[in-house]
Amino acid sequence: MSTVGIATGAGGGVGEACARRLADRVDVLLLADRDEAAAARVAKGLSRYGKRAVVEPIGVDVTDPGDLARLARRAGGAGALRAVAHAESVAPEEGDWRRIIEVDLVGTVLLAEALRPLAGAGTAFVYCASVSPLIARIEPDPTVAAVLDEPVDDGLLDRIRDAIGPAVEDPAWAYPWATYGVQRFARAEAVRLGPLGARVCSVSPGAIDTPQTRMEAERHESVRRLILSTPLGRTGRYEEVAAVAAFLLSDEASFVSGVDLVVDGGLCAAMSDE
């Protein structure tokens, strides 16, 4: 049976880098992105270079159950689901607090629920999160944790605001809470899918060299300090995050599940000593 891979956010950034890694590992690779034209450009490039996979772009909004059902039907019809690299996200500088939580946290859970029936022995999922919860030292009390553990319930945004407080309306604060929720969800999902022989992990990048990071570094001293505090003395690259995701999705990581791997050049280690 043909093997199937999915990369979300595949129109650029970490999602594109993950797609390039997966294109030689599966028979069919679905490139999901809100911007289908961007995914189509990546698919065209991968096909041009003679990759193993048949690469197909598909427009998907991870907050839309209809889009996700369509993605699951296409994946299920193409073969056995082998690898999912989920990198679709909204960064703090790209949206308001509601959109960040809806895409980064709720979208991750909705994607997982749509693809869960396709999981079996050898299936692996990697969800991209962030080091921001570690830097912010987020340690929720049980009330907040309970809200984060039910992210698709009605009224989630209001319940999150009530539990965390009005500070969450700041995108720079909503983002670490949303990505903390992703880390937490990955652990729970690993427990759920383990009996099927499927694995789930998350990857938490530090400061990555993106146009947004460069812009924020120019505007904010705090961002510059984070980069300067990174022991390796530089920002990371999309490919470096994708390499870790690719390892977790490979058979070489066949006994790795339920963990979050930090890809931050040593930043969290340096901050833990402060």
N, C-alpha and C positions, 0 to 999 in steps of 0.2 A: 504494500500500500504506500502511496505517496506520503511524504512528510510535509507538514505545513508550519510555516512560521508567520508571526504577526509582529510588526513594529508600528507603534502608534507615535504620533508626532513626527512621522517619517519624512515630512517635507523639508526638514532642516534640523540643525543643531544635533543634540544627542540622539534623537530619534533617527535621523538620517545616518549617523555614524553607526548606530546599532543595526540598521538595515543593511549597511555595507558588510558588516560582520556576519550577518545571518544568510546573506545571499549565496554563499557557497556551502551552507550547512543543511539546507532543506530543499525539497523539490518545488514547492510553491511558497512564495513569499508575498504576503498581503501588506501593502504600505498604506496605513490608515492615517488620515490627517483631516483636520477641519478644512484645510485648503487643498482640495483635490488636485488642483493644477500644480501645486508645489510637489505633491506626492508623485504626480505623473512625470514631472521633470526628473526626479530622482530615479523613478522606475526606468525611464528611457536611458539614463546614464548607466544604470546597472546592467540593463539588457545589452547595451552597446559593448560592454567589456566582457561579454561571454560568461557571465556568472552561471553557476549551476542551476539556480532557481528560475522558474517562470515567475516573473515579478509583475504584480498587478496592483495598481493604485486604486484606492477606494475612499470616497469622501465619508468621513465619520466624525460626528460630534459626540464625544464620549458622555455627554449629559443627556443624549437623546436615546431612549430605549429602542425606538424604531431603527435608528442607525445601527445600534449595537446588535440587534436581532439580525439585521441584514448581514453584518460582518460575521456573526456566528454561523449563519446558514452557509455563507460562502466558504468559510473555513471548514465546516463540517462536510461540505460537499466535495472539497478538494482532497481530503485525505485525513491522516491522523495528526492531530495538533501536537507539535513537538516543542515549540519555543515561542514565548510571548515577551517582547521587550516593550514595556509601556512607559513612554517618555512624554506623552502629551501633558502639558501643564501651562499654568498662567503664573508668571513671576510677579513679584510685588509692583514692579514698575509698569506692568502690562494690563492691570485690571483692578477693579475695586474689590473690597473684601468679600463680597458675596460671590463674585465670579471666581475668585481664587479658591474658595472653599468648594463651590459647585464643581469646578473642573478638576482641581488637584485631588480632593478627597472623595467627593461623591462620584465623580467620573471614574476614579479607580475602582471603587466598589461596584458600580454598575457594569463596568467592563468585566470584572471578575465574575460577577453573577451570570452575565451573558455567556461567558466562555467555560464556566465551570462544568456544564454537562459534557464538554468535549475533552475534559482532562482524563488522563489515564496513566498507566505505567510509562515513565520516561518523559512526561510533559513537564516543562519547567516555565515558571513565570518570574519575571523581574520587574518590579515597580520602581520608578525613579522617585526618590524623595529629596532630602536636603540635609545638610549639616545644621541648618538654622535652628532646629529644635534643641540640638546639643549646645550650640553657642548661646541660645536664649535660656538654657537650663530649665526647660519646661518639665515640670513634674506635676501633672494634674491631680487634683483631689478626686476621690471616687465619683463625685457628682459629675464633674467634667468628663472623666473617663467614660462614664456610662453614656453620655451624650455622644461622644466620639465613636463609641462602639455600635451605635445605631444610626449611621449616617444617611440612610435612605428613608428614614421615617419622615412623615409630614411635619412641617414646621421646624426642620433642622436648624436653619439659620437663626431663627428667633431663639431657639433653645440654646444654641451655642453662645449667642450674645448674652442671654440671661445668665448662663453658667460662668462665662469668662469675664463678662463685663464689657463696657463700651470701648475699651482699648482694642478689642478685636476688630473694630471698624477701621483701624489703621492697616492698610495692606501689608506694611512691613511686619505687623504683628500677626495678621491673619495667616500669612504664608507659613511661618513655623508651626502654627497650630494645625494647619491643613496637612503639612508634610509629616508632622508627628503622627497624625491620624493614619497616614499611609503606612508608616513604619509599624504602627500598632496593628493595622489591618493585615499586613503581610504576615506577621507572626501568627495571628489567629487563622488566616487562610492556610498557612502551612500545616497547622494541626488538622484542619478540616480535610485537606486533600492528601495528607500523608498516607492514609489507609489505601488510597487508590494508586500509590506509587508515584504521585506527582509532587513536585517541589515548588516552593514559593520563597522568594527573598526580596529584599529591597536594597537599593544602592543610593547612598547619600553623598552627592558631590559637594565639594566646597566651592571656592571662588573659581569659576570657569571663565575662560577668555571669550566673552560674548560682547556684542555691541552694547547690550544693556549694562553689563558689568563695567565696561570702559566708561560709559556715560555716567553711571552712578559713582564711579571712582573720581571722576572729575568734579562732581557736584558735592560729594559728601566725604568729609574727613573720616567718618567711621568706616566706610567701605575701603578707603585707602589703608587704614590701619589694619583691617582684616587681611588684606593682601600682603602687607609688610610683615604681619605676624606669622605668615605661613612659613614654616621652617625651610621648605624648599625654595623660598624666595621668589615665587612666581605664581601666576594663575595656571589652572589646569586646562587641558584641551578636551574637546568633545570626544576625540578618539580614545583618550585615556579612560574616560568614564565607560565608553562602549566596550573597551577591552575587558573591564571588570564584569560588565553585564554579560558579555559573551562567554566568559569563563563560567559564570553561575548558570548559564543556560546549556553548558556543554556536559557531556558525559563525565568529564574529569571532575565535575563538582557533584557527582551523583549521590553523595551523602551530606550535602550542604543544603539545609533548608531552615526556614524560620529565623534567619539572621539578617541584619542590616550591615552592609559593608560600606565603610566610610572611605571616600576617595577625595582627600582634601589636602594632600601634601604635608600632612602633619599638623594642620591648624588646630584641630580639637585637642590633640596631645599637648600642644603648646598652651592652649587656653586652660586646660585642666590643672595646670600648675599655678594659675593666677589666683 
